Amino acid sequence: MNKFLKIATIGGGSSYTPEFLEGLINRYNELPVDELWLVDIEEGLEKLEIIGDLARRMVNKANIPMKIFTTADRKKAIKDADFVTIQIRVGQLKARAKDERIPLAHGFIGQETNGAGGLFKGLRTIPVILEIANEMSELCPNGWLINFTNPVGMVMEALIRYSKHRKFVGLCNVPVGIERGIAKILDIDHHRIRIDFAGLNHMVYGFNIFVDDENRTSEVFEKYINDSALVNMKNIDPMEWDEGFLRALNLIPCPYHKYYYKQSHMLESQLDQYKNGITRAEEVIKTETELFNIYKNVELNTKPNELEKRGGAYYSDAACNLISSIYNNKGDLQVVTTINGNTIKDFPPDYAIEISSYITKEGPIPYKFINEFPLSIKGLISQIKAFEINGAEAAVEGSYEKALLAITLNPLIANDVLGHKLLDEMLEANKQYLPRFFNEEFHRANR
């Protein structure tokens, strides 16, 4: 093990950071972080300092010798880092509001990681993450890039295709949330549950369910069917699944599958809220304001319970478990987005998949519990994979044609004429964050 351990968190002014820090504190004996660098852009420095002060109070309470640094100098933070975690939001929550409102105005689902909103979050985000990865290749070539930023699948496709840095893993809290939901149904501690997952990010399915390492899939699946609404995310409408559909599917869908399998119901619910002037972005802005007012309290020295209102709750479990397992070469099973290799024969080796994987110091090794996706889910997964790849390539190339193909291929749009109009409107609304789409010099230089 290294005698000195440095972690840099890009987007350190995020409201999620106290939970991540809590995870590091709780694992300090196995993950002795000497320095945690929290990085943000100029517009986020006020929030960064609030988070930094809270982080120092949390570390002081825990009585551990972890130093907390806050900075806008990304390169300084990245230099010699063992792990660089990325939790950024290019355009901040105002951009998210556009990602949700503009599609809804056209009669499509407005969601920040799925459909048109997911595409535009990817278009804004991917160039920035590739910059960070390329800086890592020079400043910390042995460091691991741990990406939490959505859309994780599209970001991973970009990293696989374009990054100079080759040590990266994508991470999501959805599988952890599903396991916690199943544990709630069974009224047991969530650490006793393990599920074999495979699919794509925000399109992952649960196959086998283990309780205390014993395969109890059939028994637990029956209980899940009767109480499926308990397996959900804070940011998704808690609609119950149709019992007949679940029995026919014979897999556990993730909460984000509701946007596809319950599309009309989800759209109706969103449009009702939209007509009343409410989107998830507005709810998050309100929650963020409340959280930062709480964080300012100089007496506060722990993660507040109010943070669980955010849709990304439980990232500390996923993120810190992943980092610790790489650092300690544990070889335990965790769910990550990684390179397919020869795992799923439906995809080429260089595609990204989300799958239960053994976590080692060399990175994730996918657990090959299936050779191919069942026919029932193969088509949807392939369609979303085409969306992810075209979106990633569009972001890097500034390609209008690939962006148009991505938005039209997505099953939440699936309309060439309206998709075309939606693309044009969202490009114009995001113009300041998408110079590659509007810069002729960029296109000439990259021909």
KOLLUMMAR-918082 format. One record per residue (C-alpha): residue in one letter; x, y, z. Coordinates in pm, whole numbers, m for minus. Example, Ala and Ser with C-alpha at 12.3 -4.5 7.8 and 13.67 -1.06 7.14 Angstrom:
<"A", <1230, m450, 780>>
<"S", <1367, m106, 714>>
//
This chain:
<"M", <0, 0, 0>>
<"N", <98, 360, m51>>
<"K", <215, 543, 257>>
<"F", <48, 855, 124>>
<"L", <m303, 852, m23>>
<"K", <m450, 1146, m212>>
<"I", <m802, 1179, m351>>
<"A", <m920, 1468, m569>>
<"T", <m1294, 1531, m613>>
<"I", <m1385, 1738, m917>>
<"G", <m1715, 1908, m840>>
<"G", <m1628, 1920, m472>>
<"G", <m1887, 2192, m409>>
<"S", <m2166, 1942, m476>>
<"S", <m2424, 1884, m206>>
<"Y", <m2333, 1513, m226>>
<"T", <m1977, 1566, m100>>
<"P", <m2058, 1533, 274>>
<"E", <m2191, 1182, 213>>
<"F", <m1878, 1088, 20>>
<"L", <m1664, 1225, 302>>
<"E", <m1869, 1032, 557>>
<"G", <m1791, 717, 361>>
<"L", <m1419, 794, 368>>
<"I", <m1429, 866, 742>>
<"N", <m1611, 541, 816>>
<"R", <m1349, 345, 620>>
<"Y", <m1042, 532, 739>>
<"N", <m884, 222, 891>>
<"E", <m879, 48, 554>>
<"L", <m858, 360, 337>>
<"P", <m629, 607, 520>>
<"V", <m670, 919, 308>>
<"D", <m401, 1177, 383>>
<"E", <m538, 1449, 155>>
<"L", <m880, 1515, 8>>
<"W", <m878, 1793, m252>>
<"L", <m1215, 1947, m336>>
<"V", <m1220, 2127, m670>>
<"D", <m1480, 2348, m834>>
<"I", <m1515, 2623, m1094>>
<"E", <m1521, 2994, m1015>>
<"E", <m1902, 3008, m1013>>
<"G", <m1910, 2732, m752>>
<"L", <m1648, 2865, m512>>
<"E", <m1897, 2992, m252>>
<"K", <m2055, 2648, m224>>
<"L", <m1711, 2487, m231>>
<"E", <m1599, 2683, 75>>
<"I", <m1919, 2595, 261>>
<"I", <m1856, 2226, 183>>
<"G", <m1487, 2260, 271>>
<"D", <m1564, 2411, 613>>
<"L", <m1818, 2135, 685>>
<"A", <m1568, 1871, 571>>
<"R", <m1304, 2004, 811>>
<"R", <m1554, 1996, 1097>>
<"M", <m1647, 1637, 1009>>
<"V", <m1281, 1531, 997>>
<"N", <m1208, 1707, 1329>>
<"K", <m1502, 1531, 1494>>
<"A", <m1378, 1196, 1362>>
<"N", <m1032, 1279, 1497>>
<"I", <m849, 1154, 1190>>
<"P", <m544, 1322, 1026>>
<"M", <m709, 1383, 687>>
<"K", <m628, 1722, 537>>
<"I", <m900, 1900, 339>>
<"F", <m804, 2136, 56>>
<"T", <m1039, 2353, m152>>
<"T", <m927, 2501, m482>>
<"A", <m1025, 2613, m830>>
<"D", <m686, 2488, m957>>
<"R", <m780, 2149, m1100>>
<"K", <m429, 2054, m1211>>
<"K", <m288, 2121, m866>>
<"A", <m552, 1894, m715>>
<"I", <m504, 1617, m969>>
<"K", <m123, 1605, m950>>
<"D", <m8, 1274, m797>>
<"A", <m365, 1179, m698>>
<"D", <m435, 810, m642>>
<"F", <m804, 857, m720>>
<"V", <m989, 1136, m901>>
<"T", <m1365, 1130, m853>>
<"I", <m1581, 1332, m1089>>
<"Q", <m1926, 1465, m991>>
<"I", <m1971, 1769, m1213>>
<"R", <m2274, 1943, m1361>>
<"V", <m2178, 2157, m1659>>
<"G", <m2425, 2445, m1674>>
<"Q", <m2533, 2375, m1315>>
<"L", <m2898, 2320, m1225>>
<"K", <m3020, 2586, m1469>>
<"A", <m2905, 2363, m1754>>
<"R", <m3082, 2067, m1596>>
<"A", <m3404, 2268, m1587>>
<"K", <m3374, 2322, m1964>>
<"D", <m3303, 1951, m2016>>
<"E", <m3636, 1877, m1850>>
<"R", <m3853, 2169, m1961>>
<"I", <m3776, 2183, m2333>>
<"P", <m3860, 1816, m2406>>
<"L", <m4178, 1843, m2199>>
<"A", <m4281, 2150, m2402>>
<"H", <m4264, 1924, m2709>>
<"G", <m4457, 1640, m2543>>
<"F", <m4157, 1421, m2457>>
<"I", <m4028, 1296, m2122>>
<"G", <m3795, 1550, m1961>>
<"Q", <m3528, 1371, m1758>>
<"E", <m3165, 1459, m1696>>
<"T", <m3009, 1123, m1789>>
<"N", <m3262, 967, m2027>>
<"G", <m3392, 1082, m2364>>
<"A", <m3316, 1432, m2495>>
<"G", <m3210, 1559, m2152>>
<"G", <m2960, 1278, m2115>>
<"L", <m2817, 1350, m2458>>
<"F", <m2761, 1717, m2383>>
<"K", <m2614, 1651, m2041>>
<"G", <m2370, 1421, m2221>>
<"L", <m2290, 1675, m2493>>
<"R", <m2204, 1938, m2229>>
<"T", <m2018, 1701, m2000>>
<"I", <m1804, 1475, m2218>>
<"P", <m1554, 1737, m2346>>
<"V", <m1485, 1846, m1987>>
<"I", <m1435, 1492, m1858>>
<"L", <m1202, 1410, m2147>>
<"E", <m997, 1720, m2054>>
<"I", <m972, 1592, m1697>>
<"A", <m876, 1242, m1814>>
<"N", <m604, 1378, m2041>>
<"E", <m468, 1591, m1757>>
<"M", <m457, 1277, m1544>>
<"S", <m252, 1096, m1808>>
<"E", <22, 1356, m1748>>
<"L", <m23, 1452, m1382>>
<"C", <m123, 1122, m1219>>
<"P", <m82, 846, m1479>>
<"N", <m134, 574, m1217>>
<"G", <m444, 736, m1067>>
<"W", <m793, 594, m1110>>
<"L", <m1068, 809, m1259>>
<"I", <m1395, 727, m1082>>
<"N", <m1684, 887, m1268>>
<"F", <m2020, 947, m1096>>
<"T", <m2132, 1208, m1349>>
<"N", <m2435, 1120, m1561>>
<"P", <m2500, 1001, m1821>>
<"V", <m2240, 748, m1703>>
<"G", <m2283, 509, m1996>>
<"M", <m2231, 780, m2258>>
<"V", <m1936, 926, m2067>>
<"M", <m1775, 582, m2047>>
<"E", <m1817, 532, m2423>>
<"A", <m1633, 862, m2474>>
<"L", <m1353, 765, m2235>>
<"I", <m1309, 427, m2404>>
<"R", <m1287, 584, m2750>>
<"Y", <m1103, 910, m2693>>
<"S", <m919, 925, m2359>>
<"K", <m539, 914, m2331>>
<"H", <m586, 795, m1973>>
<"R", <m687, 429, m1951>>
<"K", <m768, 377, m1582>>
<"F", <m1134, 465, m1541>>
<"V", <m1453, 320, m1394>>
<"G", <m1812, 440, m1411>>
<"L", <m2027, 424, m1100>>
<"C", <m2398, 459, m1018>>
<"N", <m2600, 435, m697>>
<"V", <m2897, 259, m863>>
<"P", <m2782, m101, m792>>
<"V", <m2713, m8, m430>>
<"G", <m3060, 148, m411>>
<"I", <m3220, m167, m553>>
<"E", <m3043, m389, m300>>
<"R", <m3152, m158, m20>>
<"G", <m3509, m169, m151>>
<"I", <m3507, m550, m155>>
<"A", <m3365, m551, 197>>
<"K", <m3649, m321, 305>>
<"I", <m3904, m562, 161>>
<"L", <m3739, m849, 351>>
<"D", <m3692, m632, 662>>
<"I", <m3322, m722, 690>>
<"D", <m2992, m531, 685>>
<"H", <m2897, m439, 329>>
<"H", <m2546, m581, 372>>
<"R", <m2701, m928, 369>>
<"I", <m2827, m879, 12>>
<"R", <m2632, m927, m309>>
<"I", <m2778, m920, m659>>
<"D", <m2614, m1018, m987>>
<"F", <m2668, m719, m1219>>
<"A", <m2608, m677, m1592>>
<"G", <m2713, m425, m1856>>
<"L", <m2628, m60, m1911>>
<"N", <m2614, 238, m1680>>
<"H", <m2971, 333, m1580>>
<"M", <m3075, 25, m1775>>
<"V", <m2941, m250, m1551>>
<"Y", <m3136, m563, m1458>>
<"G", <m3118, m783, m1150>>
<"F", <m3082, m1152, m1232>>
<"N", <m2994, m1354, m921>>
<"I", <m3071, m1255, m561>>
<"F", <m2859, m1380, m272>>
<"V", <m2934, m1350, 99>>
<"D", <m2637, m1433, 322>>
<"D", <m2466, m1574, 9>>
<"E", <m2752, m1820, m49>>
<"N", <m2935, m1801, m381>>
<"R", <m3297, m1723, m293>>
<"T", <m3402, m1567, m622>>
<"S", <m3743, m1733, m664>>
<"E", <m3856, m1671, m307>>
<"V", <m3739, m1309, m293>>
<"F", <m3870, m1231, m642>>
<"E", <m4222, m1326, m529>>
<"K", <m4198, m1084, m238>>
<"Y", <m4057, m815, m467>>
<"I", <m4349, m855, m709>>
<"N", <m4595, m785, m428>>
<"D", <m4413, m471, m310>>
<"S", <m4219, m341, m611>>
<"A", <m4285, 29, m536>>
<"L", <m4042, 6, m243>>
<"V", <m3757, m44, m492>>
<"N", <m3725, 307, m626>>
<"M", <m3517, 626, m636>>
<"K", <m3602, 956, m467>>
<"N", <m3611, 1130, m806>>
<"I", <m3849, 886, m981>>
<"D", <m4226, 853, m947>>
<"P", <m4289, 549, m720>>
<"M", <m4530, 368, m953>>
<"E", <m4579, m3, m895>>
<"W", <m4493, m243, m1173>>
<"D", <m4762, m455, m1333>>
<"E", <m4745, m800, m1173>>
<"G", <m4800, m986, m1500>>
<"F", <m4522, m792, m1671>>
<"L", <m4274, m866, m1392>>
<"R", <m4356, m1236, m1402>>
<"A", <m4311, m1241, m1780>>
<"L", <m3984, m1045, m1764>>
<"N", <m3858, m1261, m1476>>
<"L", <m3591, m1002, m1396>>
<"I", <m3574, m704, m1162>>
<"P", <m3588, m385, m1373>>
<"C", <m3422, m74, m1235>>
<"P", <m3636, 231, m1148>>
<"Y", <m3520, 413, m1463>>
<"H", <m3683, 142, m1674>>
<"K", <m4014, 306, m1590>>
<"Y", <m3932, 572, m1849>>
<"Y", <m3942, 297, m2113>>
<"Y", <m4184, 28, m1990>>
<"K", <m4427, 281, m1837>>
<"Q", <m4353, 566, m2076>>
<"S", <m4708, 697, m2120>>
<"H", <m4776, 695, m1744>>
<"M", <m4446, 864, m1663>>
<"L", <m4500, 1127, m1932>>
<"E", <m4853, 1197, m1810>>
<"S", <m4724, 1242, m1454>>
<"Q", <m4445, 1476, m1569>>
<"L", <m4677, 1681, m1790>>
<"D", <m4918, 1730, m1499>>
<"Q", <m4632, 1866, m1288>>
<"Y", <m4496, 2072, m1578>>
<"K", <m4834, 2239, m1630>>
<"N", <m4821, 2341, m1263>>
<"G", <m4476, 2490, m1315>>
<"I", <m4291, 2204, m1143>>
<"T", <m4006, 1989, m1272>>
<"R", <m3756, 1777, m1083>>
<"A", <m3494, 2049, m1142>>
<"E", <m3700, 2303, m948>>
<"E", <m3740, 2054, m664>>
<"V", <m3365, 1992, m657>>
<"I", <m3287, 2367, m660>>
<"K", <m3513, 2406, m355>>
<"T", <m3353, 2106, m180>>
<"E", <m3003, 2234, m262>>
<"T", <m3083, 2576, m111>>
<"E", <m3212, 2409, 205>>
<"L", <m2908, 2180, 227>>
<"F", <m2654, 2459, 192>>
<"N", <m2832, 2663, 459>>
<"I", <m2795, 2359, 684>>
<"Y", <m2430, 2310, 582>>
<"K", <m2350, 2670, 685>>
<"N", <m2431, 2592, 1048>>
<"V", <m2092, 2607, 1224>>
<"E", <m2220, 2359, 1482>>
<"L", <m2288, 2095, 1216>>
<"N", <m2014, 1831, 1198>>
<"T", <m2194, 1530, 1045>>
<"K", <m2378, 1456, 722>>
<"P", <m2738, 1579, 772>>
<"N", <m3025, 1336, 713>>
<"E", <m3185, 1586, 474>>
<"L", <m2927, 1488, 210>>
<"E", <m3120, 1166, 148>>
<"K", <m3388, 1373, m28>>
<"R", <m3151, 1394, m324>>
<"G", <m3179, 1121, m588>>
<"G", <m2812, 1030, m549>>
<"A", <m2830, 914, m189>>
<"Y", <m2601, 622, m92>>
<"Y", <m2318, 718, m323>>
<"S", <m2086, 689, m24>>
<"D", <m2149, 315, m10>>
<"A", <m2086, 267, m379>>
<"A", <m1799, 514, m422>>
<"C", <m1602, 440, m109>>
<"N", <m1647, 64, m141>>
<"L", <m1512, 85, m495>>
<"I", <m1212, 299, m403>>
<"S", <m1129, 84, m101>>
<"S", <m1153, m237, m301>>
<"I", <m917, m106, m570>>
<"Y", <m676, 28, m308>>
<"N", <m683, m292, m102>>
<"N", <m712, m533, m397>>
<"K", <m1016, m696, m234>>
<"G", <m1154, m880, m536>>
<"D", <m1511, m847, m406>>
<"L", <m1817, m813, m628>>
<"Q", <m1952, m464, m699>>
<"V", <m2163, m319, m979>>
<"V", <m1975, m80, m1207>>
<"T", <m1973, 42, m1565>>
<"T", <m1665, m98, m1733>>
<"I", <m1533, m236, m2061>>
<"N", <m1718, m543, m2190>>
<"G", <m1419, m745, m2306>>
<"N", <m1545, m1095, m2381>>
<"T", <m1821, m1083, m2118>>
<"I", <m2139, m1029, m2321>>
<"K", <m2123, m1166, m2674>>
<"D", <m2400, m929, m2793>>
<"F", <m2147, m643, m2785>>
<"P", <m1794, m589, m2920>>
<"P", <m1513, m598, m2661>>
<"D", <m1475, m217, m2649>>
<"Y", <m1835, m135, m2552>>
<"A", <m1923, m22, m2199>>
<"I", <m2157, m234, m1989>>
<"E", <m2281, m209, m1632>>
<"I", <m2225, m540, m1458>>
<"S", <m2132, m705, m1129>>
<"S", <m1752, m715, m1131>>
<"Y", <m1464, m832, m917>>
<"I", <m1280, m520, m800>>
<"T", <m901, m551, m794>>
<"K", <m602, m317, m790>>
<"E", <m594, m360, m1168>>
<"G", <m955, m246, m1191>>
<"P", <m1287, m427, m1248>>
<"I", <m1304, m780, m1388>>
<"P", <m1662, m844, m1507>>
<"Y", <m1833, m1142, m1344>>
<"K", <m1946, m1357, m1635>>
<"F", <m2267, m1505, m1493>>
<"I", <m2439, m1468, m1834>>
<"N", <m2297, m1491, m2186>>
<"E", <m2562, m1282, m2359>>
<"F", <m2863, m1074, m2273>>
<"P", <m3201, m1250, m2278>>
<"L", <m3402, m1183, m2593>>
<"S", <m3661, m991, m2388>>
<"I", <m3414, m711, m2308>>
<"K", <m3162, m738, m2591>>
<"G", <m3341, m501, m2831>>
<"L", <m3390, m214, m2586>>
<"I", <m3034, m242, m2458>>
<"S", <m2895, m237, m2813>>
<"Q", <m3105, 68, m2900>>
<"I", <m2980, 260, m2597>>
<"K", <m2622, 153, m2671>>
<"A", <m2654, 306, m3021>>
<"F", <m2785, 624, m2853>>
<"E", <m2489, 632, m2612>>
<"I", <m2225, 581, m2880>>
<"N", <m2371, 833, m3124>>
<"G", <m2409, 1082, m2838>>
<"A", <m2048, 1033, m2726>>
<"E", <m1915, 1074, m3079>>
<"A", <m2134, 1380, m3137>>
<"A", <m1998, 1543, m2820>>
<"V", <m1636, 1498, m2924>>
<"E", <m1678, 1578, m3295>>
<"G", <m1941, 1849, m3261>>
<"S", <m2138, 1644, m3512>>
<"Y", <m2491, 1767, m3575>>
<"E", <m2572, 1452, m3776>>
<"K", <m2469, 1215, m3496>>
<"A", <m2658, 1421, m3241>>
<"L", <m2966, 1405, m3464>>
<"L", <m2925, 1030, m3500>>
<"A", <m2885, 988, m3124>>
<"I", <m3194, 1190, m3033>>
<"T", <m3410, 1018, m3294>>
<"L", <m3289, 667, m3209>>
<"N", <m3377, 714, m2843>>
<"P", <m3706, 535, m2768>>
<"L", <m3824, 828, m2557>>
<"I", <m3823, 1040, m2876>>
<"A", <m3850, 802, m3176>>
<"N", <m3977, 1081, m3403>>
<"D", <m3764, 1214, m3689>>
<"V", <m3949, 1543, m3746>>
<"L", <m4018, 1642, m3386>>
<"G", <m3680, 1504, m3278>>
<"H", <m3513, 1729, m3534>>
<"K", <m3700, 2036, m3401>>
<"L", <m3623, 1940, m3043>>
<"L", <m3252, 1901, m3123>>
<"D", <m3237, 2247, m3281>>
<"E", <m3410, 2415, m2989>>
<"M", <m3195, 2243, m2729>>
<"L", <m2875, 2318, m2920>>
<"E", <m2965, 2687, m2924>>
<"A", <m3055, 2680, m2554>>
<"N", <m2717, 2522, m2471>>
<"K", <m2510, 2722, m2719>>
<"Q", <m2271, 2864, m2459>>
<"Y", <m2175, 2512, m2344>>
<"L", <m2149, 2352, m2689>>
<"P", <m1893, 2556, m2887>>
<"R", <m1794, 2256, m3098>>
<"F", <m2136, 2255, m3264>>
<"F", <m2110, 2623, m3358>>
<"N", <m1737, 2668, m3429>>
<"E", <m1639, 2632, m3796>>
<"E", <m1269, 2660, m3707>>
<"F", <m1303, 2354, m3481>>
<"H", <m1461, 2154, m3762>>
<"R", <m1199, 2261, m4015>>
<"A", <m920, 2166, m3776>>
<"N", <m1070, 1824, m3713>>
<"R", <m1150, 1728, m4073>>
//
